[in-house]
Amino acid sequence: MTLHWRKRLEYRLLKWQARFESAAFDRFFPWCCVVVLWTIFALLALARSRELSQDAGLAAIMQSVWLIGEGFTPDASLLGQNYLSLQGGYLIYPIAGLTKLFPTAITLIIIQAGALALAVVPLWRMSRNMAQLRTGASTAIIIVYSLYSAVHAVNIAGFHLESLAIPLLFSAVHSGFSEKTLRYWILITIALLTRADLGLAIAGLGILWLLEGKKKIGYQTLSLGVAWATIFILGVQPLYNAGHYPHVGVFSDYGSGNPFSVVWGIVISPLVFLSELLSEANFLVGVSLLAPVLFLPVVAPRYLIPALPLFAMYLTADVQKGELNEASQTIPITVFIFVALIFALAKTGSIIVQRVNVDRAIIGALLFTSVVFFTANSVTSPYEEPWAWGRQNPVDIARLELAELVPDDAVVRASEKMLPLLSERIALLEFLPPSEYDDRLGGDAVRNVNWFIFDRSEVPAGWIGVDILDFQADIRVGQRFVQVYSNAGIEAYVTPAEAERQGLVSLTQE
């Protein structure tokens, strides 16, 4: 009886496995995964945005997008420079066109979530068509990608135009392997329009093609990547920033003034560069990226090569630390970690009836590890209680209420969490209170603006109660500014002329 039951079970499993290996399943399954992932990513990011936890970075991009949509150049006051000078992301223009029809923040969030979800399709195609993996291993790769901490960090860390390059680069690699040349070059070009320094990753991709024996496309890709990065770093980006490359300062340990001095500093002082590259903090970053995929990509190191030069530059740059702050820097390496994972699994398996069968123990260990690291490290881990995101407290409600009062033509200085709500304005400045109160701070806060928004919840711990009182009094000295709003620690001050123009009642007089 038991033997009969087992045979029936095995028969049914084989029957379902045959269905899973069918062409119809190959066509529809990844798109079903896209719909599910897009929904999850969008809901997580929208909930994060709704609770007003986004920072000035998102507000700066929103302001840039709004300026383009209104027909202005993207010289965002929050950036202090032209948006194109930062990364040469010309793909922002068609996105800005969409924000004329739909709300800016929601549009950016949904586009980014969609791009991250769409990466599933080329991932599936590569694992099935290039590596010849069975559906079980291919599905495992999609699950691991869905749980990958770096992907979730990108999703909720505001909006990064280069996130759109993830599905483009996956598709480009797939097109290169499948000899679809025209599609390959179109995908590569669009990816480069998201961020200029991706040219270094494209140059690395050219090296991969050379190692694969594809010399023509290899040399062409290498040349395009180097040329693109060089032209934008030395010519295009400085063109929008008074002739200066904007990121030289983050490499000040190696040189200053221009990119050549930085490169020369690295050449003459390689030990300084290597000591920073191999620092404990960077080592832990590498572990956090490779551990969730069971370190399998190191089994296929040639597929990691494309992203290594650019990732090394990111790791040695003096930028603000933190997973969310550094989320965009993990985008190129994430792409090629998963490309390497696909071919690493193919290496560990054996061919059975034209498909590579990977040991179930390896698949099981990979899935278990990805779940463990997602739970332990991801910014959307269950321990972070993402199901509770999106709830608005009285302070959030006060921020939203005040944002409705600020006129479109106001010149505003505001605290960080208010900025995304006010981004659709030409003149918007960030207020950054120092860790210790400065007697001159009140005058600086209201200089050159006619609206100032003070958020007590963002005051550093170094301020004591009397500091806040002194700051408020300093703003109102000589009736320069009057208070017109106060609720839940959110306060608004305007010039008397602006209060009269808007018909606002001075709370100070009351």
N, C-alpha and C positions, 0 to 999 in steps of 0.2 A: 504493500500500500504506500509506504513512504517513498520507495523507489519510483513508483508510478507518479506520485505527486511532484517529485523532483524533475522528472522528465518533462512533465507538462509545464512546469515553471521555466525550465531551460528553453523549451520550445517557444513559449510566449516572449521570453527575453530576446531570443534570436529574431523573432518576428518584429518586435519593436525596434531592435537594433538595425534591421534592414530598412525600416521606414526612416529612421534617423539618418541613415547614410544615403538617402535618396536625393535626387536633384531638387525636388520640390522643397524638401526640408532645408537644404542649403540656401535656397533663394529667400525663404520667408522667415526662418528662425532669427537671423541677425537683426532684421528689421523689427521684429517683435521685441527683441531686447532693447533696441534703440528707443522705442516708444516707452517702455517701462523705465529705462534709465533716465531719459529726458524728463519724464514726469517727476521722478525722485530727485534728481539734481535741481530741477527748477523749483520744486516745493521747498527744498532745504535752503536754497539761496534766497528765495522770496521771503521765507520766514525770518531768515537772518536780517534781511533788509527791513522788514516790517517792524522789527523791534529796535530799529535805529542804531544798530551796532556797527554800521559801516563807518569808514574814516574819511579823511580829507582826500585820500588817493582816489576813491570812487567819485567824490564830488568834483575833483579836478578833471577827470575824464568826462563826467557828465556835462560840465561846463564847456569843455572843448567841443563835444558832440553837439551841444545846443548852439554854440556859436557858428559851427559849420552849417547846421540846419537853418539858421537865420541869415545865412549869406555872408557872415564875417569870416576872417581868418581865425584859426584856432589859437589865438594868443590869450590863453586863459590866465586870468589874474591869480588864480590859485597856484598855477604852475610857475608864474613869473617868467614864462617864455612860451614860444610856440610849441604846440603839442608835437608837431612833426620833427622838432629838433631832438626830442628825447629818443625815439626809436625809428623814425622814418616810416611810421605806420600809415601808409596811404589808404589802406583798406578801411580806415575809419570813415571815409567819405560816403560810400554806399550805406554804411550802417547809420550814419547821421541822417540820410534820407528817410530811413524807416522811422527814426525818432520824431520826424515831423508829423507822422500819422499816429504814433502810439506813444505812451508815456516813456520818458527816457530811461529811468532806472529799470522798469519792468522789461523793456525791450532789450537792454544790454544783458540783463540776467538771463532771460530766456534764450537769447542767441548763444551766449557762452555755454549754458547748460546743454543746448542742442549740439554744439560742436563737440563737447566732451562725450556726449552719448553717441554721436555719429561715428566716433572712432571705432566702435564695436564692429562696424561692417567691414572695413579693410582688415581689421585684426582677424576676423573670421575668415575672410577670403585668403589671407596669407597662410593661416594655419591649415586651411583645407587644400588650397590649390598649390601653394609653394612648398610647404613642409609636409603635405600629404598626411596630416594627422587625422585621426578618427574623431567623430563628433564628441566623444567624451572628453578627450584632451582639449579640443577646441573650445568646448563649453567651459571647461575649467579655466582657460586663459581669460575668457570674458568675465567670469566671476571674479577672478583675481584682479582684473582691471577695474571692475565695479567697486571693489573694496580697497583699492590702492589709496593710501593716505595722501600722496602728493596730488592725485586727481581731485580728491575732496577738498584739499586746501585751495587749489586753484578755483574751484567752484564757488567757494564762499568768501574768497579774499577780494571782494570787489569785482571789477571787470578788467581783464587783461586781453588786449587785442591779439596777442600771440597765442592765446588759447585756441584760436581758430585754426592755427597751424597744426594742431595735433592730428585731426583726421586728414588734413591735406598731406602731411608728411607720411603718415601710414599708407595713404593711397598712392603717394608717389613711389614709395619703396615697392609696393605691390605692382605698380605699373612698370617699374624698371625691371623687375624680375620677369614679368610677363611680356616684355618687349612692346609695350604700348607706348611708343615714343612720344607722340603728340600729346596724349593725356599726361604723360610724365612731366613734360616741360610746362604745360599749363598749370599743373598742381604746384610745381616747384616755384613758379613765378608768383602765384597768388600767395603762397606761404611766405615768400620773401617780402611781400608787401605788408605783412603783419608786423615784422620787426627786422630791421636792417642787419643786425649782428647775427641773425640766423644764417647769413651767408657763410659764416665759419662752419656751421653744422652741415650746410649744403656742400661745402668744400670737403668736409670729412666723408660725406656720402659718396663723393667722387672717388675717394680713396677706397671705399668699400667696393665700388664697382670694379676698380682696377684689381683688387684682390680676388674678385669673382671672375676675372678674365674678360670683363666687358670694357675693353680699352677705350673705344670711341666715346661711349657715353660717360665713362669715367673721367677722361681728360676734359670733356666738355663741361661736366658738372663741377669738377674741381676749378676750372677756369672761371665759370660763372660765379661760383660762391666767393672766391677770392676777389674777383673784380667788383661784385656787388658790395661786399663788406668794405672794401677799400674806398670805393667811390662815395658811399654814403658816410662813412666815418670821417673821411678827409674833406669831402666836398659838400654833400647835400645837407647833412645835419648841422654843420657849422654855418651854412647859409642861412638857416633859420635862427641862429643864436649869436648874431654879431660876429661871425667868423670863428667862433670857438666851439670845439667838440665838448658837449655838456658833461661827459662822464669821466673826463681826465682826473678830476678831483678824487674819485674813489680809488684811483691807483697811485695816489701821491707818494706811497712808499717806494715806488720805482722811478718816478719822474713827474714832471709837471710842465704845463704849457701847451703840449700837443701830444697826440698819440705816438709820434716817433720817439719822443723822449721816454715815454713809458716802455715801449718795446725795447729801446736801447738799455734802459735800466734793468729790465729783466735779463737781457743778454749778458750784461757785464756783472750782474749779481744773481746768478741762478740759484745760489743757496738760500738767499733771502726769499725768493719766489717759492722754492720748494719747501722751505720751512713753514711758510704760511699755508701752502697748498696741503701739506701733510699734517697740519695742526690737529689737535684732538677734536676740536669742534667740527672741522671738515671731515675727519674720519667718521665721526658719529653721523654726519649727514649721509655719507656714502653707505654706511651700515643701514640707516633707516630706509634708504631707497632699494637696497639689494636684499635685505633680510625678508621682506614680505613675499619675495619671489624665490625664496629658498636658495639665493645666491646662484641659481641656475644660469643666469646670463654670462657668468664668467666661464662657463663651459664653451660658449660661442663668442669669444672676445672680439672677433673682427666686426661683429654687428654692433658693438658698443663704440667702436672707433669714431664714427661720425660726430658724436656729441661731446667727446672728451676734451678737445681743445677749448671749445666755448664754455663747457662746464667748469674747466679749470680756471678760466678767466672770471667766471661768476664767483667761484669759491674764494678767490684771492681779492675780490673787490671789497672795499671798505663801505659796506652798506648796512642799513639797519637789520639786526638779526631777528629771527623768529620765523616760525613755519609759514605764517600768513604773509609776512613781509617778503619772504624769499620764495613765495609760491611760484611766481612767474619764471624764476630762474631754473626750476626743475623741469620745465616743459620739454626742452630738447632731449635731455637725458632720459626722461620718462618714455618718450617715443621709442628710443633705441634700446632701452632696457626690455621693452616688450617685444620688439623685433628679435632681440637676442634670445629672449625666453622661448619664443616659438621654435627657433632653430635648435636651441639647446634641448628642448623636449624631443624634437625629431632625432637628435643624435642619441639620446638615451633609449629610444625605442627600437623596435624591429619591424620590418615590413611583413605584413600578413595580408594577402590578397590585395595588393596595390596600395594599401594604406599602412601608415606607421602606427603600430600598437605600442602605447606607452604603459609601462608597468603601473598597475592600480595603486601600488604602494607609493609611488612617486606622486601621482595625481592626488592621492589622499593627503600626503604630507604637504603638498603645495597648497591645497585648499585649507587645510587646518592652519598652516602658518599664516596665510593671508587673513583668515578670520581673527586669529590671535592678535596680529599686529594692527589690524583695523580697530579691534576692540580696545587695545592698549594705547594706541598712538593717534588715531585719526581725530581730526577736529570735529567730526560728526559721529564719534563713537557713542554707543548707548550710554556711557558714563557722562557724556555731555548733555544728555537728555534733549536731543534735537526735536522730539515731539512737543516739547514745551516752548520752542522758539516761536516768535511771532506775537507773544503776549505783550501788550503795551501797558506800562505802568503810568502813574500820574505825571511823571516827568516827561515821558514820551508824548503823552496827550498834550501837555503844555507846549512842547516843541512844535507839534503839528498845528496847534491853534495859533501860535505866534507866527509861524511861517505863512499862514493865510493873511496876516496883517501887514506883512512887509511888501511894499509896492514893487512892481517890476523894475522901475527905474531907480530904486534905492542904491546907494553906495554903502555896502554892508561889511562890517567886520564881525565875525561870529566864531564861537567855539566849534571844535571839530565835528561833533555829532549833529550840529545844526546845518553844516555846509551842504550835505546832499539834498536837504529840503529846500535850499536856496540857490541851487546851482544854475538855474535858468536866469542868470543875470550877468550883465557885462562886467560890473564892478563888484567883486566879491573877494574878501580877504579873510585869512585865517587868524584867529587870536590864539596865541600860544603863551599861556601864563608860565612864568619861570617857577622853578621849584621853591624859591624863596621870594617873598613879596618885595617889590622895588617901588620906592616912593614915586618914581616918575612914570610908573606903569599906566596910571589912569589917563594921563595926557597922551601917551603913545597909543593907547587903545582907541581913542576917539579921533585921532589925527586923520585928516583927509577923508573922513566918512561922515554920513549924516544918520546912519543907524549903527548902533553897537548892541550886540546880544551877548549877555553874560550868563554862563551856565555854571552854577555853583557846584554841580556834580562833577565837573571836570577840573576843579581847582586842586592843585597838588596838595599832598598831605602836609607839606611844609608850611602851609598857610594856617594861621590861627584866626580865631573869630575877629579879633580887632583888625587884622590885615584886610579882611573882606570889607569891613565897615569903612576903613580908610580908603580902600579902592573905590567903593561906591561914592563916597564923599568927594574924592578927587575928580571923578567923572563929572559931578554936578557943580564943581567950583565955578562961581560967577555965572551960573545958569547957562553954561556952555551946552550942556545936555540935560534933558529932563527925562524922568522915568515914565514910560507910558504902558508898561506891562510888567506884571510880576505874578508868577504862579509856579508852585512846586520847585522853587529855586531857579527858574528861568526868568531872566529879566531883560527888558529891552529899553534902551535909551536912544533918544533922537534929539536933534537940534530943535530949539523952539520954533524956528521957521518951518521945519518939516512937520512938527506936531500940528501947527496951525494949518498947513497945506492939506494934511490928511484928516484933519478934524479929530485928532487924538487928544484925549484928556490927560493932563499931566498928573500922575500919581503923586509926584513930589509936592505939588501945590495942595493937593488934597491932604 
